[in-house]
Amino acid sequence: MSDKPKSIGALWINESKNNKKYMAGQIEIDGKTTKIIVFKNNYKETDNQPDYRIFEQTPKGESNSQSSQESTSNEQQDSADNEELPF
C-alpha cells in the first residue's frame, strides 16, 4: 500500500481576455469528473475569508439556475479582471 496521496484532479493556469491569470481544470470525486475554475478572492478583508474561490464550470447553454449562473459569471469576471495568481 502506498502512502502517497491520491490525485483527484489537475489545474492549468490560463489568462483572461484582460490578461489576468486564473486556474481551470477538473477534479474527480466518487467517479464523477467536474470541471472547475479558480479565481483569486479580490473581496478578502480578513484572514478567515478564503484566498481563492472555486466554481463549477458549466458548459455554455447549460445552467443549474439562471440567477446562480449570472452571479457566478459576474464573480468570475470580477476576479479575472483583478490581481494575478501568486505563482
N, CA, C and O atoms as a printed pandas DataFrame, in Angstrom:
     atom_number atom_name residue_name chain_id  residue_number  x_coord  y_coord  z_coord
0              1         N          MET        A               1    0.842   -1.182    0.000
1              2        CA          MET        A               1    0.000    0.000    0.000
2              3         C          MET        A               1    0.887    1.245    0.000
3              4         O          MET        A               1    1.894    1.297    0.706
4              5         N          SER        A               2    0.515    2.226   -0.780
5              6        CA          SER        A               2    1.307    3.440   -0.932
6              7         C          SER        A               2    0.847    4.514    0.050
7              8         O          SER        A               2   -0.345    4.660    0.319
8              9         N          ASP        A               3    1.815    5.262    0.578
9             10        CA          ASP        A               3    1.492    6.383    1.460
10            11         C          ASP        A               3    1.307    7.677    0.685
11            12         O          ASP        A               3    1.036    8.727    1.269
12            13         N          LYS        A               4    1.455    7.598   -0.635
13            14        CA          LYS        A               4    1.310    8.769   -1.488
14            15         C          LYS        A               4   -0.152    9.201   -1.564
15            16         O          LYS        A               4   -1.037    8.360   -1.723
16            17         N          PRO        A               5   -0.412   10.503   -1.453
17            18        CA          PRO        A               5   -1.798   10.962   -1.598
18            19         C          PRO        A               5   -2.324   10.680   -3.006
19            20         O          PRO        A               5   -1.579   10.742   -3.984
20            21         N          LYS        A               6   -3.606   10.371   -3.090
21            22        CA          LYS        A               6   -4.244   10.093   -4.376
22            23         C          LYS        A               6   -4.578   11.410   -5.080
23            24         O          LYS        A               6   -5.194   12.299   -4.491
24            25         N          SER        A               7   -4.170   11.524   -6.334
25            26        CA          SER        A               7   -4.508   12.701   -7.132
26            27         C          SER        A               7   -5.979   12.627   -7.528
27            28         O          SER        A               7   -6.459   11.588   -7.981
28            29         N          ILE        A               8   -6.688   13.740   -7.353
29            30        CA          ILE        A               8   -8.109   13.776   -7.740
30            31         C          ILE        A               8   -8.365   14.771   -8.859
31            32         O          ILE        A               8   -9.515   14.990   -9.241
32            33         N          GLY        A               9   -7.302   15.380   -9.392
33            34        CA          GLY        A               9   -7.522   16.328  -10.467
34            35         C          GLY        A               9   -6.278   17.104  -10.820
35            36         O          GLY        A               9   -5.181   16.826  -10.335
36            37         N          ALA        A              10   -6.480   18.090  -11.682
37            38        CA          ALA        A              10   -5.368   18.918  -12.147
38            39         C          ALA        A              10   -5.895   20.292  -12.532
39            40         O          ALA        A              10   -7.052   20.447  -12.924
40            41         N          LEU        A              11   -5.010   21.296  -12.409
41            42        CA          LEU        A              11   -5.355   22.668  -12.769
42            43         C          LEU        A              11   -4.291   23.232  -13.698
43            44         O          LEU        A              11   -3.112   22.896  -13.589
44            45         N          TRP        A              12   -4.718   24.087  -14.607
45            46        CA          TRP        A              12   -3.817   24.775  -15.514
46            47         C          TRP        A              12   -4.010   26.264  -15.318
47            48         O          TRP        A              12   -5.127   26.728  -15.087
48            49         N          ILE        A              13   -2.919   27.016  -15.411
49            50        CA          ILE        A              13   -3.009   28.465  -15.331
50            51         C          ILE        A              13   -3.334   28.997  -16.721
51            52         O          ILE        A              13   -2.665   28.664  -17.699
52            53         N          ASN        A              14   -4.361   29.821  -16.792
53            54        CA          ASN        A              14   -4.819   30.427  -18.043
54            55         C          ASN        A              14   -4.789   31.939  -17.904
55            56         O          ASN        A              14   -4.554   32.473  -16.821
56            57         N          GLU        A              15   -5.027   32.610  -18.999
57            58        CA          GLU        A              15   -5.066   34.064  -18.991
58            59         C          GLU        A              15   -6.375   34.536  -19.618
59            60         O          GLU        A              15   -6.772   34.051  -20.678
60            61         N          SER        A              16   -7.039   35.480  -18.962
61            62        CA          SER        A              16   -8.305   36.011  -19.467
62            63         C          SER        A              16   -8.063   36.964  -20.626
63            64         O          SER        A              16   -6.922   37.294  -20.949
64            65         N          LYS        A              17   -9.144   37.398  -21.241
65            66        CA          LYS        A              17   -9.059   38.375  -22.329
66            67         C          LYS        A              17   -8.395   39.670  -21.858
67            68         O          LYS        A              17   -7.800   40.402  -22.649
68            69         N          ASN        A              18   -8.508   39.935  -20.553
69            70        CA          ASN        A              18   -7.932   41.151  -19.966
70            71         C          ASN        A              18   -6.532   40.906  -19.404
71            72         O          ASN        A              18   -6.032   41.689  -18.597
72            73         N          ASN        A              19   -5.900   39.796  -19.844
73            74        CA          ASN        A              19   -4.542   39.440  -19.435
74            75         C          ASN        A              19   -4.389   39.155  -17.949
75            76         O          ASN        A              19   -3.316   39.377  -17.388
76            77         N          LYS        A              20   -5.447   38.666  -17.298
77            78        CA          LYS        A              20   -5.393   38.297  -15.884
78            79         C          LYS        A              20   -5.366   36.776  -15.780
79            80         O          LYS        A              20   -6.015   36.081  -16.561
80            81         N          LYS        A              21   -4.614   36.266  -14.815
81            82        CA          LYS        A              21   -4.457   34.820  -14.684
82            83         C          LYS        A              21   -5.521   34.203  -13.780
83            84         O          LYS        A              21   -5.977   34.817  -12.816
84            85         N          TYR        A              22   -5.902   32.976  -14.120
85            86        CA          TYR        A              22   -6.818   32.168  -13.322
86            87         C          TYR        A              22   -6.476   30.714  -13.573
87            88         O          TYR        A              22   -5.708   30.412  -14.486
88            89         N          MET        A              23   -7.034   29.799  -12.776
89            90        CA          MET        A              23   -6.786   28.376  -12.962
90            91         C          MET        A              23   -8.068   27.681  -13.413
91            92         O          MET        A              23   -9.168   28.027  -12.981
92            93         N          ALA        A              24   -7.900   26.700  -14.288
93            94        CA          ALA        A              24   -9.031   25.904  -14.746
94            95         C          ALA        A              24   -8.570   24.457  -14.856
95            96         O          ALA        A              24   -7.409   24.184  -15.159
96            97         N          GLY        A              25   -9.483   23.545  -14.609
97            98        CA          GLY        A              25   -9.140   22.127  -14.700
98            99         C          GLY        A              25  -10.319   21.272  -14.336
99           100         O          GLY        A              25  -11.475   21.647  -14.531
100          101         N          GLN        A              26  -10.001   20.098  -13.795
101          102        CA          GLN        A              26  -11.072   19.185  -13.415
102          103         C          GLN        A              26  -10.661   18.395  -12.188
103          104         O          GLN        A              26   -9.477   18.190  -11.921
104          105         N          ILE        A              27  -11.676   17.954  -11.444
105          106        CA          ILE        A              27  -11.470   17.072  -10.311
106          107         C          ILE        A              27  -12.390   15.872  -10.470
107          108         O          ILE        A              27  -13.435   15.952  -11.117
108          109         N          GLU        A              28  -11.987   14.765   -9.874
109          110        CA          GLU        A              28  -12.824   13.568   -9.902
110          111         C          GLU        A              28  -13.039   13.100   -8.473
111          112         O          GLU        A              28  -12.090   12.805   -7.746
112          113         N          ILE        A              29  -14.311   13.040   -8.085
113          114        CA          ILE        A              29  -14.684   12.581   -6.751
114          115         C          ILE        A              29  -15.792   11.558   -6.901
115          116         O          ILE        A              29  -16.802   11.810   -7.557
116          117         N          ASP        A              30  -15.593   10.390   -6.282
117          118        CA          ASP        A              30  -16.563    9.289   -6.351
118          119         C          ASP        A              30  -16.924    8.933   -7.789
119          120         O          ASP        A              30  -18.080    8.634   -8.088
120          121         N          GLY        A              31  -15.931    8.965   -8.680
121          122        CA          GLY        A              31  -16.140    8.576  -10.067
122          123         C          GLY        A              31  -16.770    9.638  -10.949
123          124         O          GLY        A              31  -16.974    9.406  -12.141
124          125         N          LYS        A              32  -17.082   10.799  -10.388
125          126        CA          LYS        A              32  -17.697   11.881  -11.164
126          127         C          LYS        A              32  -16.656   12.965  -11.422
127          128         O          LYS        A              32  -16.064   13.505  -10.488
128          129         N          THR        A              33  -16.439   13.279  -12.703
129          130        CA          THR        A              33  -15.495   14.329  -13.085
130          131         C          THR        A              33  -16.242   15.647  -13.217
131          132         O          THR        A              33  -17.284   15.729  -13.867
132          133         N          THR        A              34  -15.690   16.671  -12.590
133          134        CA          THR        A              34  -16.297   18.003  -12.607
134          135         C          THR        A              34  -15.256   19.016  -13.054
135          136         O          THR        A              34  -14.148   19.054  -12.519
136          137         N          LYS        A              35  -15.612   19.835  -14.030
137          138        CA          LYS        A              35  -14.725   20.914  -14.465
138          139         C          LYS        A              35  -14.868   22.072  -13.490
139          140         O          LYS        A              35  -15.975   22.426  -13.084
140          141         N          ILE        A              36  -13.723   22.662  -13.115
141          142        CA          ILE        A              36  -13.739   23.770  -12.175
142          143         C          ILE        A              36  -12.897   24.928  -12.695
143          144         O          ILE        A              36  -12.066   24.770  -13.589
144          145         N          ILE        A              37  -13.138   26.089  -12.111
145          146        CA          ILE        A              37  -12.367   27.287  -12.430
146          147         C          ILE        A              37  -12.087   27.978  -11.097
147          148         O          ILE        A              37  -12.961   28.033  -10.232
148          149         N          VAL        A              38  -10.865   28.509  -10.926
149          150        CA          VAL        A              38  -10.433   29.065   -9.651
150          151         C          VAL        A              38   -9.958   30.503   -9.854
151          152         O          VAL        A              38   -9.135   30.788  -10.723
152          153         N          PHE        A              39  -10.500   31.402   -9.028
153          154        CA          PHE        A              39  -10.132   32.810   -9.096
154          155         C          PHE        A              39   -9.663   33.295   -7.732
155          156         O          PHE        A              39  -10.103   32.792   -6.698
156          157         N          LYS        A              40   -8.778   34.263   -7.737
157          158        CA          LYS        A              40   -8.353   34.923   -6.508
158          159         C          LYS        A              40   -9.564   35.659   -5.932
159          160         O          LYS        A              40  -10.326   36.283   -6.670
160          161         N          ASN        A              41   -9.737   35.583   -4.620
161          162        CA          ASN        A              41  -10.828   36.277   -3.946
162          163         C          ASN        A              41  -10.419   37.729   -3.722
163          164         O          ASN        A              41   -9.716   38.045   -2.762
164          165         N          ASN        A              42  -10.856   38.592   -4.601
165          166        CA          ASN        A              42  -10.498   40.003   -4.517
166          167         C          ASN        A              42  -11.321   40.766   -3.476
167          168         O          ASN        A              42  -11.120   41.963   -3.276
168          169         N          TYR        A              43  -12.246   40.069   -2.818
169          170        CA          TYR        A              43  -13.070   40.706   -1.803
170          171         C          TYR        A              43  -12.630   40.320   -0.397
171          172         O          TYR        A              43  -13.328   40.621    0.571
172          173         N          LYS        A              44  -11.480   39.657   -0.268
173          174        CA          LYS        A              44  -10.990   39.215    1.034
174          175         C          LYS        A              44  -10.640   40.427    1.884
175          176         O          LYS        A              44   -9.904   41.316    1.457
176          177         N          GLU        A              45  -11.191   40.442    3.110
177          178        CA          GLU        A              45  -10.915   41.536    4.030
178          179         C          GLU        A              45  -10.293   41.056    5.328
179          180         O          GLU        A              45   -9.607   41.816    6.011
180          181         N          THR        A              46  -10.533   39.780    5.675
181          182        CA          THR        A              46   -9.984   39.233    6.920
182          183         C          THR        A              46   -9.353   37.872    6.655
183          184         O          THR        A              46   -9.622   37.243    5.632
184          185         N          ASP        A              47   -8.512   37.423    7.584
185          186        CA          ASP        A              47   -7.798   36.159    7.419
186          187         C          ASP        A              47   -8.708   34.938    7.372
187          188         O          ASP        A              47   -8.314   33.905    6.830
188          189         N          ASN        A              48   -9.917   35.030    7.926
189          190        CA          ASN        A              48  -10.799   33.866    7.907
190          191         C          ASN        A              48  -11.605   33.754    6.611
191          192         O          ASN        A              48  -12.425   32.846    6.473
192          193         N          GLN        A              49  -11.382   34.656    5.669
193          194        CA          GLN        A              49  -12.011   34.560    4.352
194          195         C          GLN        A              49  -11.042   33.877    3.390
195          196         O          GLN        A              49   -9.829   34.030    3.531
196          197         N          PRO        A              50  -11.559   33.125    2.414
197          198        CA          PRO        A              50  -10.678   32.360    1.526
198          199         C          PRO        A              50   -9.836   33.242    0.604
199          200         O          PRO        A              50  -10.244   34.341    0.229
200          201         N          ASP        A              51   -8.656   32.740    0.249
201          202        CA          ASP        A              51   -7.777   33.436   -0.693
202          203         C          ASP        A              51   -8.243   33.232   -2.132
203          204         O          ASP        A              51   -8.074   34.106   -2.982
204          205         N          TYR        A              52   -8.831   32.066   -2.393
205          206        CA          TYR        A              52   -9.295   31.719   -3.742
206          207         C          TYR        A              52  -10.701   31.180   -3.665
207          208         O          TYR        A              52  -11.100   30.620   -2.644
208          209         N          ARG        A              53  -11.471   31.345   -4.752
209          210        CA          ARG        A              53  -12.821   30.821   -4.874
210          211         C          ARG        A              53  -12.840   29.796   -5.990
211          212         O          ARG        A              53  -12.245   30.010   -7.046
212          213         N          ILE        A              54  -13.524   28.683   -5.761
213          214        CA          ILE        A              54  -13.629   27.599   -6.744
214          215         C          ILE        A              54  -15.069   27.541   -7.230
215          216         O          ILE        A              54  -16.006   27.520   -6.433
216          217         N          PHE        A              55  -15.232   27.517   -8.555
217          218        CA          PHE        A              55  -16.555   27.462   -9.158
218          219         C          PHE        A              55  -16.648   26.255  -10.078
219          220         O          PHE        A              55  -15.679   25.889  -10.743
220          221         N          GLU        A              56  -17.830   25.640  -10.109
221          222        CA          GLU        A              56  -18.073   24.578  -11.087
222          223         C          GLU        A              56  -18.251   25.253  -12.439
223          224         O          GLU        A              56  -19.010   26.213  -12.575
224          225         N          GLN        A              57  -17.548   24.744  -13.422
225          226        CA          GLN        A              57  -17.617   25.324  -14.762
226          227         C          GLN        A              57  -18.650   24.549  -15.564
227          228         O          GLN        A              57  -18.413   23.404  -15.948
228          229         N          THR        A              58  -19.803   25.176  -15.819
229          230        CA          THR        A              58  -20.860   24.517  -16.574
230          231         C          THR        A              58  -20.719   24.868  -18.051
231          232         O          THR        A              58  -20.338   25.988  -18.392
232          233         N          PRO        A              59  -21.023   23.915  -18.926
233          234        CA          PRO        A              59  -20.944   24.195  -20.363
234          235         C          PRO        A              59  -21.894   25.319  -20.747
235          236         O          PRO        A              59  -22.963   25.464  -20.154
236          237         N          LYS        A              60  -21.505   26.110  -21.734
237          238        CA          LYS        A              60  -22.371   27.198  -22.193
238          239         C          LYS        A              60  -23.701   26.636  -22.668
239          240         O          LYS        A              60  -23.757   25.588  -23.311
240          241         N          GLY        A              61  -24.772   27.354  -22.339
241          242        CA          GLY        A              61  -26.103   26.908  -22.731
242          243         C          GLY        A              61  -26.719   25.969  -21.708
243          244         O          GLY        A              61  -27.896   25.628  -21.821
244          245         N          GLU        A              62  -25.945   25.542  -20.708
245          246        CA          GLU        A              62  -26.437   24.645  -19.665
246          247         C          GLU        A              62  -26.374   25.406  -18.355
247          248         O          GLU        A              62  -25.395   26.106  -18.093
248          249         N          SER        A              63  -27.412   25.280  -17.520
249          250        CA          SER        A              63  -27.429   26.034  -16.282
250          251         C          SER        A              63  -28.173   25.285  -15.201
251          252         O          SER        A              63  -29.195   24.652  -15.466
252          253         N          ASN        A              64  -27.655   25.354  -13.961
253          254        CA          ASN        A              64  -28.383   24.798  -12.824
254          255         C          ASN        A              64  -29.534   25.732  -12.462
255          256         O          ASN        A              64  -30.653   25.284  -12.209
256          257         N          SER        A              65  -29.249   27.038  -12.440
257          258        CA          SER        A              65  -30.286   28.054  -12.263
258          259         C          SER        A              65  -29.765   29.348  -12.867
259          260         O          SER        A              65  -28.587   29.673  -12.717
260          261         N          GLN        A              66  -30.604   30.066  -13.527
261          262        CA          GLN        A              66  -30.181   31.264  -14.253
262          263         C          GLN        A              66  -29.558   32.300  -13.327
263          264         O          GLN        A              66  -28.503   32.847  -13.647
264          265         N          SER        A              67  -30.189   32.585  -12.176
265          266        CA          SER        A              67  -29.646   33.613  -11.288
266          267         C          SER        A              67  -28.321   33.167  -10.689
267          268         O          SER        A              67  -27.418   33.984  -10.507
268          269         N          SER        A              68  -28.196   31.891  -10.383
269          270        CA          SER        A              68  -26.932   31.367   -9.854
270          271         C          SER        A              68  -25.835   31.499  -10.888
271          272         O          SER        A              68  -24.712   31.874  -10.553
272          273         N          GLN        A              69  -26.142   31.198  -12.143
273          274        CA          GLN        A              69  -25.152   31.288  -13.209
274          275         C          GLN        A              69  -24.741   32.741  -13.424
275          276         O          GLN        A              69  -23.558   33.024  -13.616
276          277         N          GLU        A              70  -25.696   33.664  -13.395
277          278        CA          GLU        A              70  -25.368   35.067  -13.585
278          279         C          GLU        A              70  -24.481   35.568  -12.464
279          280         O          GLU        A              70  -23.526   36.303  -12.717
280          281         N          SER        A              71  -24.775   35.187  -11.226
281          282        CA          SER        A              71  -23.981   35.599  -10.081
282          283         C          SER        A              71  -22.560   35.051  -10.194
283          284         O          SER        A              71  -21.593   35.783   -9.983
284          285         N          THR        A              72  -22.433   33.762  -10.527
285          286        CA          THR        A              72  -21.125   33.139  -10.671
286          287         C          THR        A              72  -20.361   33.783  -11.811
287          288         O          THR        A              72  -19.163   34.037  -11.682
288          289         N          SER        A              73  -21.023   34.051  -12.918
289          290        CA          SER        A              73  -20.377   34.675  -14.063
290          291         C          SER        A              73  -19.845   36.052  -13.701
291          292         O          SER        A              73  -18.734   36.407  -14.092
292          293         N          ASN        A              74  -20.629   36.836  -12.954
293          294        CA          ASN        A              74  -20.183   38.164  -12.537
294          295         C          ASN        A              74  -18.996   38.071  -11.599
295          296         O          ASN        A              74  -18.048   38.847  -11.725
296          297         N          GLU        A              75  -19.031   37.121  -10.644
297          298        CA          GLU        A              75  -17.918   36.939   -9.721
298          299         C          GLU        A              75  -16.677   36.491  -10.476
299          300         O          GLU        A              75  -15.571   36.947  -10.185
300          301         N          GLN        A              76  -16.854   35.595  -11.449
301          302        CA          GLN        A              76  -15.722   35.124  -12.233
302          303         C          GLN        A              76  -15.092   36.276  -12.992
303          304         O          GLN        A              76  -13.866   36.390  -13.015
304          305         N          GLN        A              77  -15.885   37.129  -13.612
305          306        CA          GLN        A              77  -15.347   38.242  -14.380
306          307         C          GLN        A              77  -14.666   39.244  -13.461
307          308         O          GLN        A              77  -13.591   39.746  -13.788
308          309         N          ASP        A              78  -15.285   39.549  -12.297
309          310        CA          ASP        A              78  -14.665   40.464  -11.336
310          311         C          ASP        A              78  -13.304   39.950  -10.912
311          312         O          ASP        A              78  -12.333   40.705  -10.873
312          313         N          SER        A              79  -13.231   38.674  -10.596
313          314        CA          SER        A              79  -11.974   38.076  -10.149
314          315         C          SER        A              79  -10.953   38.058  -11.269
315          316         O          SER        A              79   -9.780   38.349  -11.036
316          317         N          ALA        A              80  -11.370   37.725  -12.472
317          318        CA          ALA        A              80  -10.444   37.650  -13.606
318          319         C          ALA        A              80   -9.912   39.030  -13.960
319          320         O          ALA        A              80   -8.810   39.149  -14.494
320          321         N          ASP        A              81  -10.671   40.058  -13.674
321          322        CA          ASP        A              81  -10.252   41.416  -14.007
322          323         C          ASP        A              81   -9.285   42.004  -12.990
323          324         O          ASP        A              81   -8.734   43.080  -13.225
324          325         N          ASN        A              82   -9.064   41.327  -11.863
325          326        CA          ASN        A              82   -8.213   41.886  -10.826
326          327         C          ASN        A              82   -6.877   41.179  -10.743
327          328         O          ASN        A              82   -6.352   40.721  -11.758
328          329         N          GLU        A              83   -6.324   41.086   -9.548
329          330        CA          GLU        A              83   -4.952   40.608   -9.373
330          331         C          GLU        A              83   -4.684   39.210   -9.917
331          332         O          GLU        A              83   -5.575   38.367  -10.020
332          333         N          GLU        A              84   -3.407   39.003  -10.263
333          334        CA          GLU        A              84   -2.976   37.714  -10.802
334          335         C          GLU        A              84   -2.700   36.729   -9.684
335          336         O          GLU        A              84   -2.619   37.106   -8.515
336          337         N          LEU        A              85   -2.557   35.473  -10.046
337          338        CA          LEU        A              85   -2.185   34.430   -9.094
338          339         C          LEU        A              85   -0.752   34.651   -8.638
339          340         O          LEU        A              85    0.054   35.208   -9.384
340          341         N          PRO        A              86   -0.422   34.223   -7.423
341          342        CA          PRO        A              86    0.925   34.477   -6.915
342          343         C          PRO        A              86    1.984   33.519   -7.424
343          344         O          PRO        A              86    3.113   33.547   -6.935
344          345         N          PHE        A              87    1.663   32.679   -8.382
345          346        CA          PHE        A              87    2.673   31.734   -8.885
346          347         C          PHE        A              87    2.626   31.630  -10.378
347          348         O          PHE        A              87    3.404   30.882  -10.970
